[in-house]
Amino acid sequence: METITLGQLLEAVHGTLLGSFDDPNAPITGVDTDSRSIHPGALFIPLAGERFDGHAYIGPALEAGAAGCLTAGERDSYLPGKFYVKVENPQRALRDLAAWYRGRFDIPFVGVTGSVGKTTAKDMLAAVLGTKYKVLKTEGNHNNTIGLPLTLLELDASHQIAVLEMGMDRPGEIDYLAGAVRPDVGVITNIGDAHIERLGSRENILKAKCEMLPHIRRDGLVVLNGDDPLLNSLRGKTPVPAVYCGQGEGCDFRAQVTGGDGVSHIHCRLTTPRMDREVKIPALGEHMIYPTLIAVAVGERFGLTPDQIEEGIGQFVPTRMRMNILHRGEGITILDDTYNANPQSMRAAVSVLADSQGSYKTAILGDMLELGPFAPALHSGVGECLGTAHIDCLLAVGQLAEHIAQGARDSGVSQVIHCNTREEAKGVLPRVIRPDSTILVKASRGMKLEELTAKLLELTEEA
C-alpha cells in the first residue's frame, strides 16, 4: 500500500475524528484487520464476526504499533499519539477506503466472477497478462467482502494492471464488490448451481452475477462464456460491448481440443480475431479451454501479441488445491481438487479423471454444500456420471455423499465405498490405492478433504 494521510482516510470513509489527536497529515502505511500481525504505522480495522468483535482488540493493536484505528463508537479512553476514527460500520468503511484508494491508480482493472472456474480464469489471466505487465491478482480466497478490499489496498506504483476475483453467496455482494473495483473489463465464466440454496434458481444466480455489468466503465468490455445458455441470452443486452468465448459457431474466441498426454497438459486450437494457432495448456480437462479463451480475449484487448499470449498460457500455474497434479511412485497420480466443489465443477473433474492415463481410476468425492433442497438429486447426478465415465472406484465421504454413492451403484461403478467422516475415510484409503492408477479428490471446502490428499501422500511413495 502507498502511504496515505489521516485527512485522506477521513475523506474516504466519511469518518469523525475522536480524542485529542488532530494531525491530518499523519501518515498511514498500511491496513491490518488482525491485532496479532500489526505492521508499524498501519490502520487497524476492527471487524466483527459471529464469535468475535475486533473492537476488543483495539488496545492491543495500537500498543503493537498501529498508528490508529476505526471504531463504531466512542471509546472509554484514548491512547496519546494514536488516532481514532468513528464510522458507522468498520467493514463498510474498509470497502469505502478500498474504493477510494483504487481511484488513485490509472491502470486497467479486470473483474472476474462466475459459478465455476473464476479462480482458474483469474490465474490464467494473470499468467498471460504477466508477460507484458506487472499484475496484482487476488490471492487465495480473498475474493469476498473483506478479502477483495484488502487486495485493492495492496496496489502500489509498480502495478500496471489488476485482476480481481469476486465471489458471492447472496444477492447484492457482486454489486458491493464491483462498485469498489469499477472494472475496465468484466468476466463471467458461467452460471451454475453454486449457492443455489440461497438464490433459488440459476436465473437468480445470473441476476446476481450480472450485478457487475453496471459498474464496468463506459469504454469497457465484458467477456462471457458463449457456450453457457444463460450468458448467451445476454446478447445485445449488456451495457458495454460483449465478446463470447467457447466452442460454438457464434463465439468470437473459439477453441477446439486437439490432443494431450492425459498426464500434464492438453493441446487446443485457438481461433480469434488476431490469431489462429495451436497451443499447449499445462493442465488437464476440456473445460480448460474457457479460462484460456478468456485470457486470450483480455490479452488481445490490452495489446498482447500472439507470442506473448502463448507464452503466458504456458506459464499458467493453478492455485493450490485447484486440480493440482501430484505424481507418485508406481505410476500413481493424485488429482488434488479439494478447494471447493459444486455440481458443474464435479462433473468437469470427473471428466478429467476419465481422460487420465491411469489404468484404474478412483474418485474420492465429498459433500457439495449450499445446495438446499436440490442437494439429493444433484449429488445423485454426480454419482450417475461416474458410471457414464467408466470410473472404476468411488469413495464417497459425508452424509450427502451417500447420494453420490447410490447414483454410482445405480450407474454400474464396480467398487463403491461410503464413509460418513474424513477419519473413517482415512482408514479406507489403503483399499483404493493401487499401481498405475489416478485418484481424484474433490469436495466442498467445508469438507476439508485436503486431509485425505495428505494421507494419500503418506501412503504412497515419491515419484
N, C-alpha and C positions, 0 to 999 in steps of 0.2 A: 504493500500500500504506500502511495505517495503521502507525504505529510500534509495534513490539513490543520486548520486552526479551530479553536473553540468557537469563534464567531461563525465560521462556516458550518460547524456542526449545528449550532443553534438555528441557523437558517434552514439547513437541510431537514431537520426533524421537527421544526416548529416548537422548540423546547423553551423552557423557562429556567433561568439560572437560579439555583438555590444557594444558601450560605453566603459567605463573605468573599469568595473568590470571584474576581471580576476582570480578569485579563483576557480580552477577546483574541489576542494574538498567541495565547498559549498553544504550543504545538501538540498534535495528536499523531502518533506514528503508526498506529495500527488499531485493530479491533479484536477483543477477546470475549468469549462467552463462557469460558471455563476458568474459575478462580485458581485452579491448580496449575495452570500454564500461562501465567501472565507475562507479557513482554513489557519491559520498561517503557513508559510513555504511552501505553495503549489506553483506549477507551474500553471500559468494562460494561457489557450489556447484560443485565440480569434477566435471563429467560425463565419462564415458568413452565413446568411440566406437570404430569399427573401426580408425581411423587416428590416434587421439589419446587422450590421457588428461589431463583438466583438472587433475590433481594437479601436473603440470609447470608450471602457470601460477599456482599459489597465491601464490608470492612476488611476481610482478609485479602480481597483483590487489590484494594487501594494500598494496603500495607505491603503487598508483594511488588508494588511498583507501578500500578496503573495510574495514569495521570488524572483520571476522573471516571465518572460513571453516569449512566442513565438511571432514572428511578421513576416508578409510577406514583410516588407520593413523597411527602415530607419525611425527613429523617429526624431521629431523636437528637443526633449530634452530627457535626461536620468536621472532618479532619482538616487541619490547616494545610494550605498549599494544594488542595485537591478540589476539583470542580464537580458539581452535582447538577445534572440537567434533568428537570422534570418533564416527562412526556406522558401521554395518555396510555400508551401501550408500548413497552420496550421492543417487542418483536416487530410490531408495525414500524417502529422508528428505525429498526435495523434495515428493513426493506426500503424505507424512505431515504435513509442515508446512502444505501447502495445505488438507488435510482439517481440521486443527486450526483454521486461520485462517478457513475457511468457517464454522465453528461460532460465530464472533463476530458473525455477521450474521443478524439475524432478518428476512430478506426471502425472497420466493419464488425458487426456482431451477427452471429448465426445462432438462431434459437431452434432447438431440436426437441420434438415431443412425439408421442405415438404410443400405442398399446404394447408393441413388441419391437425390440431392436433399436431403441433410441440410444442406448449406451454404445452398442456396436457401431451405429451410424456416427455418433459423436467421436468415437475413437478413430474410425476410418477418415472422417472429415479432418481431424487434427493431423493424422498422418499425411494426408495428401496436401493440405494447406501448408503443413510444416516444411515442405520442400522449397517454399518461397517466402514464407512469413514466420515471424516469431508468434506462436499461438498460445493463448491462455485457454485451457479447456477445463471443464468440470472434472473433478477427480472423485473417485469412489462413488458414494451415494449422495453427494452434495447437490442433488437436483430438486430439493424441496424448499419450503418457505424459509428455512434457516440456512441451508447449505448454499443455495443459489446466491442470496445476497452476500454471504461471506466470500464466495468465489469472485463476485464482481469487485469486492473490496481488495482482492489480490492484484488487480490491474496496476501496472506501473508503466513508466515511459518506454520501456523496452518492447512492450507488446504491440503487435501490428494487426492482430485480428483475434477475436474471441469466439469460441464455440461452446455454447452453454446448453446443457440438457435441462429440460423441465419435466418433472414428474407431477402426478396428481392422483388423488383418490376420491375427489369430490368436486362438484361444480364450483367455479369461481377461482380455483387455485391457479390455473393457467393464466387467467386474466390478471391475477395478482402478480405472478412472476413475469409475464411478458410485458406488463406495464413498467417494470423496472428495467428490463433488458432493452426494449424497443428495437427489435432486430431489424437488420437490413435484409436478411434472408431468413425466412421461416421454413422449417422442415416438419412434415408429419409423416411418420414412417408407415403407419397403418392404423386400422381401427379393429380391435379385438375384444375379448371378454374380460380383460383385466379390470378389476374394480366394479364389475357389473352388479355386485351386491349392493353397492351404494347408489349407482346410477340407473339401474333398472333395465337398460336396453342398450344395444350398440348405437342406436340413433342418438341416445342421450350422451353416450361416450363421444360420438362425433361432435356434437354441440360443444362439449367441454373442451375437446382438443382445438376446435375452431375458435376458441376464445383468444388464441394467439393472433388471428388474422388482422383484427383492427389495430393491433399495435405494431405491425410491420410498417416500416417507413414508406412514405408515398412512392418513392422511386425504387422500392424494393421488389422482392421476388418471393414466391412460395414454391417449394419443391414438394411434390406429392407422389405417392405410390399409385401409379396408373392401373395396377392390377387389383387394387382394393376397390370393390364396388361402391362403398360409401364415399370414399375420397374421390372416386371417378365421377360421382354425382355432383361434385362441386364445379365441374367445367363451366366456365363463363360466369361463375357466381362469386369469385374471390375479389377482394378489394384491390389487389395488386396482381400483376401478371403471374401466371402459374405455368410451371413445366412439370411434365409427368414422366416417371421412371418405371420401367418394368419390361415385361416380355411381350406385351400386347402390341398390336399394329398401331394403335393410336398414341403410343408413348413417344415423347421427344427424345428420350435417352433409353436405349434398349440394350439388353444383354441376352446372350444365349450361352449356356454352359456347354463347353466342347470337350471336356475331359477332366482328369485329375488322378491322383495316385491313391485316394482313399485313406491316406495316412496323414498328410500335412497340408495339401493345397488342392485347389481346383483351377481349371483354365476356363476362361469365358471370352466371347467375342463382344466387344463394346462397339456400339454404333451410335454416334452423337452428331450434333450439328458440326463439330470440328474435328472428329476423329473416327477412325474405323480400324480397330486393331485388336489382336488377341492379347490378353494379359493374364498373369498368374496371380491368384488371390491366395495369400498364405493362411487359409482357413478352410474348413470343411462345410459342405452343405450348399444346396442350390439357393437357399434363402440369402446367402452372402452376396448375391448379385444386387440386392436392394441397397444396403449401405454403400456398396461400391458405386452404384449408379448415382446415388445422392451425392457422394463425394465428388464424382466426376462433374455433375451438374453445377455444384457450387464452385469447384475448381475452375471450370470454364468461365463462370460468372466473374471470378476475380483474377482472370488473366493468366492462369497457369497453362503451360504448353502441354501437349500430349505426353512428351517425355517426362516432364515433372509429375504429371498425374500418375503415370505408370510407376515411376519411382516411389511415389508416396503409397500407392496401393501395396507395393512390395514391402514397405516398412511397417505395415499395419501390425499392431500387437493388441490383442483383446485385453480388456480389464480382467483382473484376477477373478476366477470362478465363472468366467463367461466363455464357455466352450474351450477351456484350456486343454491342450492335448498333452498328456503325460505318458511318455514311452517307458515301459518297464521291461525287465528281463523275461525270457521265454516267450517273446512275441506278444506280450500283453500291452494293450493301450487303454488308458483311462481317459474318458472324456468328462472333465470336471466342469459341469454347467450348473453349479449349485447356487448361484447368486439369487436367482428368482425363477418363477415359472407361472405360466398361465396356459390355457388350452392350445393356443396357437404356437407358443414357443415350445411346448412339449412335443407337439406333432413335428415341428421343424427339427428338434433334437433327435427324435426317433428316426426321422428320415436320414439324418447324418449317420446315426448308428447303423441303419440298414445298408447304407452305401459304403461303410467302412470295410477295411480289408480283412479283419479277423474272421476265422472260420467259425467261431462261436460268439454269439452276440447277446450280451446281457444288459438289461435295463434295470437300474435301481432308481425307482421313482417314488416320490413322496407327495403328500397332500399339496393341492393348489388352493390357496386361501382366498377369501373375499369374493367368493362366487355365489354366496347366498343359496336360495332355493334351487339354483341351476346346478349346484355342485355335483349331486349324484350322477346326473346324466352326462355332464361334461367330463367327469372322471371316467365313467364307463366308456365314453367315446375314445379317450386316450388308450384305454386298455384294448379296445377293439382294433385300433390302428396298429398295435404291436403285432397282432396276428396277421393283419394285411401286409405288414412289412417283413414278416417271416423272422421275427426276433425269437431267439431260442429260449431265453430265460428272463423272468421278471421277479425282482424282489421289490415288493410294494411296502412302503413304510408310512404308517399313520392311519387314523381312523377313516378318513375319506378315501385313502388309497385302497381300502377294501373294494371299492367300486372299480378301481383300475384293475385290481386282481380278478374280479369277476368278469369284467369285459375281456381280459386277456384269456381267461379259461374258455369263455364262450367262443372266442375267435381262433382257438386252436394252439395257443402258446403251450409248448410241451412241459415246461417246468415253471410253476408259479408258486411263489412263497409270499405270505403276508405276515408282517410284523407290526404290532401296534406302536412300538417305540424304537428310537435310534439304538438304545442299549441292546434291545432284543435283536435288532438287525446286525449289530456288530458281531454277535455270536454266530450268525448265519453266514457271514461273508465268506469264510473258507469254502463253503459249499458251492459258491458261484464263481470261484476263481479257477481258471484252467488255462493251459498254454494256448498260444495263438488265438487269443480272444480280445474282443473290445468290450469295455464296460462303460456304460453311460450312467452318470449320477446327476439327478436333477429333481428339484422341488421348489416350493416357495421359500422365501428367505427365512421365514419363521420356523421352518423345519430343521434348519442347521445341518443339512446333510453333508456339509464340508467335513464334518467329523467322520463320516463314512469314507470320504475320499482319503482322509488322513490315515484311517485304519487300513484301507486298501494299499496305501503306500508302505505301511508297516509290514503287511502280509506278502508283498511282492518284492522282488529284487530289483536293484538299479539296472538299467539297460547297459 
